[in-house]
Amino acid sequence: MLTKKSDISELRPLTNTDLIRRFCVGLENLDQRLLQLTDEQLDTKFNAEDGVGEWPCRVLMGHLADAEIAFVHRMRRIAAEERPLFAVWDENEFITSGLYGTPGNTARFPITDYVNTIDAVRKWTGTWLGTLPDSTFLRAGQHPERGEQTLRVVLEYATWHLEQHGWFLNQKIARLVHLNSRS
């Protein structure tokens, strides 16, 4: 389980093979008590001063599932197309539009759906990445805000992204479980 915030610079010295391994185990770093939280706990919004991020656990997991899909699509486009142009997305609009459900709304999506999506996408992608020659990791696409990104850079960012948000998620879960044990 993640005990400290992730630093993307830790990923840069890894070989492609080691980076793929780390990408594949990303979900294993999440606190498994996530699956035992009640709907009320999953939808608890945190205050900025809590230091664990404001998004509820359900929203955070929805964001992570969407991000996995976006990152994998970018990597596959880099491998298949010549210098593809990526689209950006507004993560906050995904939240405010209710894509992840909202408290008090009957459209609460099961947390297992998000976990299973991330798990399936990571396994499928990890297998695929393991088939690529090192030269493919040097191919690049164009991000409208970040500029040129190689497949390797997108993979590093995807790996870091889940670890970074996972640290915050684990802190939220610990806080929720602690609060529940006191009542």
ABEGO torsion letter per residue (X at the ends): XBABBBBAAAAAABBAAAAAAAAAAAAAABBAAAAABBAAAAABBBBAAAGAEABBAAAAAAAAAAAAAAAAAAAAAAAABBGBBBBBBBAAAAAAAGAAEBBGBABBBBAAAAAAAAAAAAAAAAAAAAABBAAAAABBBBBAAAEBBBAAAAAAAAAAAAAAAAAAAAAAAAAAAAAAAAX
